[in-house]
């Protein structure tokens, strides 16, 4: 039996991972689960999978979980230290990092230090830590779960990196693809949470509506596949059937197509390099009939422009982009700011930042803290006016 640690087990990717694991229950043993705050679901999962370790994010929840799981043998750990322990100090064969946000970087590093194979759904690990990860762990064994990067990974198998002309990231365009700038001003939280294709967690759904999700994925692709930003393009493809493409120097373009269902990339990394039958509905080309492509509007969706700028600037700029976005999105969800404020605020904070090139891990955490408090400050100022 292969041993699996699953970080972020109660989230969208986490629950879908367990759904896939159920189909391979004679091959995989879940030895560690972690959740942020969903105690009910975590308890249910712990009873079903009987892991050795369960991590919950705060002390108070730990006490309650200990009471609830007192009849099980699982050791209950807490917070970031618990996540790092799960990722690096258990004897897992595979660590799936499905955490949301910058909190995912430390466990990724812990898993890399321990030489673990990682299934990476936490894009922030590469967005804020990609430079460090590539520098200190050149032999890293990271299999991308993010659907676009999983597609690119599949496409590049057996290809030479120097033969790549362009990486073409596809974007659904989110729910506001055809909105005017004027109508974007009046967008509500409910409208932004209604994604046309993907069913995902709240944070990433808002990121898809602003196109910041694609911006973060652009930086993630840069570090995962070692390609310059000039060779990474974004194309709007509303059907989300093509998960991404690579154009090669001879003009050939390879694409990966499938039903938009995250369980497929999750299964791909779990079974790689083998392929197995998957419970995801197979694509019916006649049902789809046609696929559409259009240019992304950078004036309407400034998040993409900011992401290219932050990515090209390098250093700690992507950290600020990501941290400011996390705070701004959570303020939008709490109805403290408007939809267009999200990127306006991020841009302000980016402009205030003194970039640190060749950052150390400490710099990244320091800048992460700075950007969060600066963003809160900017939001506070905006609210007082
Ligand atoms: Mg994606």
Boltz pocket constraint, residues with backbone or C-beta under 6 A from the ligand:
constraints:
  - pocket:
      binder: B
      contacts: [[A, 146], [A, 147], [A, 148], [A, 217]]
      max_distance: 6.0
